[in-house]
């Protein structure tokens, strides 16, 4: 381990350096605070390769503890161990409270000093393994090119994850909001705790309070035992409120106190209980507009949006589509085996030209369908992909949206003008059919693409004559 030794007494400085080198470590010495700041990165370029710094509390006319603020200001993670020949319990407590890793009295207890270094080495190795795991997780679940706007979002999410702040992730349906929430959890000090995801759009109003806060035996008819709520289940970890903009105003009021204070009161309980859950929320709605119109509580919005991250639509990062296509099709082709076709160059260019209103989720569903239904051959071309898009939009009695826009629906005259009600119905039928196709036939996923509740979409499908 490379250790920085800061002391104005030459004999002490050299003695500690010699001891470190004989113990298998590398020592770098500094005679004063100015040279210590240079070594840490103040003037000689950012240096983050010190495993520890052993710093005298009294260095010349300065206080070695000021290096704690200096290192923190530069974002340097080097642990500082303070030492003093005039040490006292008060000095030790003050140093540790200021952020020091530990405190040693002079003359040094070398066994204790080596034990501190061993602990730091173990902690450093654990952090390296955790960073490697995080990197592997990100590579497995998310794709973005170098310099992509999405890369900046995930970097901001990682920085915010280290704080206790509530985070609101906004973005269009299918853009990956839950992946950002899981990344925040993984990068937070709570990563070993539970991650509890709640779909706020699917919570019945009459069950919301017991679902969030739990209930006690006998609290209502059929309650035969105590039940944990989502807040309690997420204690020590992260509670993810997906599509939080869909919450009923009555539920919002109940939720506010729990988010604000951490206090929850299970239904039927006599007194509240404290839970320690980090809140991450997501929405595809414009919540500031919803607060202005009175559909979402302003006080709850500000409590949830201490940090706000905005995900771009796929149309806003077309440069990622080519690489994303390979990322999404790789596991599909692995399942298909050696007969799996590749995506041709013309097909990739065609993919880049499409709007993808359902974003990454729509693109993934489309590519999966394209590969499994592809005609025999080593490569999938643009013409085949275009034919799939047309078939996805078509349904009995309906035209594709492009055809309707051109005035190609039945009953439309030469001037391109026809019955407006029929045109609207045709377009709605075709658009809903396309969403259903993009969702692989899943009503729940199609409803999410369209920003609807699944029950409402089911009724709409019956109205439009779609299956």
N, C-alpha and C positions, 0 to 999 in steps of 0.2 A: 504494500500500500504506500502511496506517496503522501507524506505528511508535511504540512507547513508548520514550522516552529518559529514563534514570534516572541522574542525576549531581548531586552537591551543589555543584559549581562552576558558577556562573551563566554565565560566559563560554563554558565548554565546552558546557554544556547548550544555550544559545541558538545557538551556532555550529553544532552538529550539526543542530538543528531547522531553521535557515535553509538549510543545505546540502540537507537532505532535501526541503524544500519547493521549492527551485530545481531539484531533480532529478525533480520530479513526484510526490513522495510526501507523505503527511500526517503531521505530527509532533505527538505529545502528550508533554508533559514532566512529570517528577516530581522534586522536590528531595530526597526522602528515601524510605526503604523504606515508611513508613506510607502516603504518598500514592501510591506505586507499587502497593501492595496494594489500595488503594481503586480505582485505575484498572483493575487487572486483575479486580476483582470482590469484594474483601474486604468493603467497606462500601457501595459505591455500586451494588450489583446486579451480577450475573454479566456480565462483558464478555469475549466470545470473538472479537471482531472485529479484534484486533491481528494483523497479519501477521508481526510480529517485535517483540522488545523488546531494546534496546541498554542494558545495565546495567553500571555501574561496579562492580568487585569491592569497592572500599572506598567506602562511602557513609556519610559522617559516622562514627559509632561502630559502624556495622553492616557486615555482609558481604552484598554484593548477591547472592551465590550462594544465600542463604536463599530467594530468590524462586523458585528451582527447585523446592524442596519445597513452597512455598506454592501455586504453580501446579499442581503435580502433585496435591496434596491436593484441589483444587477441580475437577480434571478438565479444566483449561484446557490447550489444545494449542498455545499461543503459543510459538514457538521463541525461546529466549533466547540472545543473543550477548553474551558477557562482554567487558569492556574494562578496562584498567588502565594507569596511567602508571608503575607500579612492577612491570610485568609480568615474568614469568620463564617459562621452559619448564615449571617445576614448577607454577606457577599455571595455565598453559594446560592442562596435562594433567589437573590436578585438576578444573578447570571442565568440561572435556569429559567426564571420567569421571562427574561428578555429573549430567550430562544436558544441558549447554549445547550449542547447535548449533555454535558456533565461539568463537574467542577473538581479540581484537584489542588491539594495543598503542596507547597514546597517544603522540604525536598520531596520529590515525587515518589509515591509508592509505585514502583515499576511493575509489580505484579498486577496491580489494579489498572494501571495504564495499558498494559498489554491486553487485559481482559476487555477493556473498553474498545480497543482496536479490533479484537476478535469479534465482538458484538457488531461493530460497524461493518466488518467484512461480511458477516452473515446477512445483515440487513441489506447491504448493497447487492449481494448475490440474489436475495429474494426479490428485490426490486427489478433486477435485470430479467429474472424469469417472468415476473408479472408483466413487464413491458413487452417481452417477447410474446407472451400469451395474448396481450391486447393487440399487438401487431398481426398475429395470426388470425384472430377473430375478425379484425377489420378487413383483412385481405379475403377472408372467406365469405363475408356477408355484404360488403360494399365495394363498388368499383367507381373510381373517378380518375381522370387523367391529371397529370402534373399541372398545377396552376388552375385547376378547375375551381369554379365558385363553390362547389360542394366540398372540396378539400378545405377551404377556409371555414366552412360551417363546422366540420368535424374538429378542426383545430380549436375553434372557439368553444365548442362543446367540451372538449377535453380540459381546457383551462377552467371553464365554469364548474366542471365536475368536482374540482378540489375544494370548492366553497360549499357552505350549507344552504345557499340560496335556492329558492324555487325557480324552476326553468319552464318557460312556455315555448314550445316548438310549433310554429305555424308553417303552413305550406299546403299545396293542392293535394287532393286525394291521390294516393299511390306514389307519393314522392319519397317515402321512407322515414316518416316521422317516428314510428316506433323503433326503428333501428338507431336513430339518434338518441332516443331515450335509453335504450339498452347500452349504448356506448357511454353515455353519461354515467349510468350505474356502474359499468365495468371500470371506468376511470376514476371513480370516487373512492373515498376511504370506506364506503359501505359495500364494496364489491363482494364481500363475503356474506352479506346479508341477503334477504329475499328480494326479488323483483316481482311485484304484483301489478299486473296490467288489468285495467278496468275499462270496458267499453261503455262510456257514459250514455251513448245513444240507445242502449238496450236495457236501461234500468227502469222498471215500472215505478211510478211515483210512490205507490203505497208500500213498496218494499225497500225504498232507497235508504231510509234511516237505519234499518236493521242490517242491510247489506254493507253499508259503510262502517257502522259502529258496533255491530253485533247485537246480540240479545241474550237475555237471561231466561232460564227455564220458567215456563208459565207466564211469560210476558204477553202472549197472545194465544189464541186457540191453535192447538197443534204444536206448540213449542214445548217439546219434551226434554230438552237439554240446553245447556249454554252453547251459544254459537259465536265464533269469532267473526268480527267484521274485517273489511279490507284494510282499514287503518292498523288494526292490531296485527293482522297477518304480515303487513309490510314493515312493522317496527324493527328498527336496526338496518333497514334497507331502503328501497325506493318504491313509492306508490305512483304508478303511471296512470293518469287520467286521460284516456284517449277520447278524442272528440268531445272535449269538455264544453264546447260551445252549445252542445245539444242538451245540456242539463236544464231541467225545469227550474224556473225562478224560485219556487219553494224549496227545492233541494239545494240551490245555491246558498240560500240563507243559512241552512243547517250546516253546510260544508264550510262556510267561512270561518266559524269559530275554531273548528278542528284544525284547519290549515294555519290559522293565525297563532293559536296557542298550543297546539298539540294535545289538547284535552278532548276526549271523546266520552260520551255517556251511552253505554249500551242500553237498548230498549228494555225497560224493566229494572234497570240498576238504580240503586239509591244514590250513588255518588259517581262523579266522573273519574276516568282513569287517564293516565298520561301515556302517550305513545310517541315514539321517536322515529317518524318516517319522513324521508326526504320526498318532496313533491315534484314530479315532472308532469307536465300536461301538454296536450297536443290538440290542434284544431285546424280545420280547413276553412273556417269562417273568419271574417274580418271582425275580431272581437272589439277593437276600439269603436267601430261603427255600431256594433251590437250594444255596447254600453251607452253610446250616445242616443240610441233609439229606445233604451230601457229594457232590452231583451236579455241583457247580461249585467250583473251587478258590478258597478265600477270598483267598489272596494275589494271584491273577490278578484277582479281582473288584475289590479295592481299587486295583490298578494301573490298571485300565481306568476306574474310576469316580471319578477325581480331581474331575471335574465331572459331576454327574448332572442330566439334564433329563428331565422326564416329560411326555409328550404326552397330552392328554385324548382320550377317545373322542368320537365325533360326538354321542352322546347327552348328553354333558356340555357341549356348546356348541351347543344347538339354535338359539340366536339367530343362528348363522352359516349355517344351512341355506338360508334364503331367498336370501341373496346368493350362497352357494356354488352353488346350482342354476343361477343365471344365469352364473356363472363357468365351470361345467363344460359347460354346453350351448352357450355362445357359439361355440367352435370347431366344434362338431358342426353347428350351424345354418349356420355359414359354409360348411361343406363341402356341406351339403344344398342351399343356394341359396335362392331366393325362396319355394319351397314348404315351407320348414321351419316347423313350428308353434311357437307360444310356449307357455310353461307358464302355465296359468291360475291365478288367485288361489286357487280351491278346491284345485287340485292342489298349490300351494305349501304350503297349510295341511296337506294330507294328508302331504306329505313331512316336514313338521316333527313330525308325530305319530308317525312310525315309529321303531323302535329302531335300525335300521341296525347290526347287529352287526359287519358287515364294514367299517364306518366310511366314509371318503371314497371308498375304492376301490369298495366295493359301491354307494354312491350314484351314482358316476360311471358304472359299468357299467349300472346300472338305467336311468339317464336316457338313455344312448346307445341302449339297446334301445328305450326308450319312444318316442324321436323317430323313429328309422328305421322302426319298425313302426306308427306312429300312423296312424289313419284320416284320410281327407281332412278338412281343416278348418284354420282359422287358430290354434286353441287346443287344447291338451291338457288334459283335465279330470281331476278326482279319481277319477271312476268308472272311467275307462279305466286309470289307474295301478293302482287296486285290482285290476282284472281281471288285469293283468300279474303282480302279486304272487301271486295265487292260482294262475295257470298255472305260475309258477316253482316253487312248492312242490309241485305235483301231478306224479305220475309213475305208470306202470302199476302197479296193486296198492298204491298208497300214497295217503294222505290228507294234506292240508295240516296243518302243526303245530297251527293253531288248531282245526281240526276234530277232531284227535286229542285235544286238551286238553278239548274238549266231550264226548268220548265218542262221536264220530261214526264211528269205524272199524268195519269189519265184525266181527261176533262180539262186540261190546260190548252188554251187556244194558241194560235200561231204567234200572237203577240207575247206569249209567255205569261199570261195572266189568267187565273182561274179562280175557283171557289177558295176563299182564304181559309175558312174553317177546315175544309178537306186537306188543304196544303199543310196546315199546322199539324193535323192529325197524322198525315203521312210522314212528315218529318219526325214527329215525336216517336212514332212506331219504329221508324228506321234507326233512330238514334238509340232508343232503348234496346233494340235488337243488337246493335253493335256493342253496347256496353255488356249485354248478357253474354255475347260471344267472347268478348275480351276477358270476361271473368270465368271462362270455361264452363258456363252454364250454371254457375253458383249465384243464386238470388242474393245471398248476403254480400258476396263480393261485388256484384253488379250494383247493389244499392249503395255500397261505399263509394264506388266510382262515380255514381250519379249524385251523391250527397243526399240520399234519401234513407228513410228507415226501411228495413226489409219488409215489414207488413204493408207499408204504403206501396212499395214496389210490386208486391204480389197482387195487390188490388189493381194497380196500373196495368200489369201484364194481362189480367183478365179483361180489362176495358179495351185494351188494344188488340186482343185476340192472339197474344203471343204465348208460347209455351217455353 
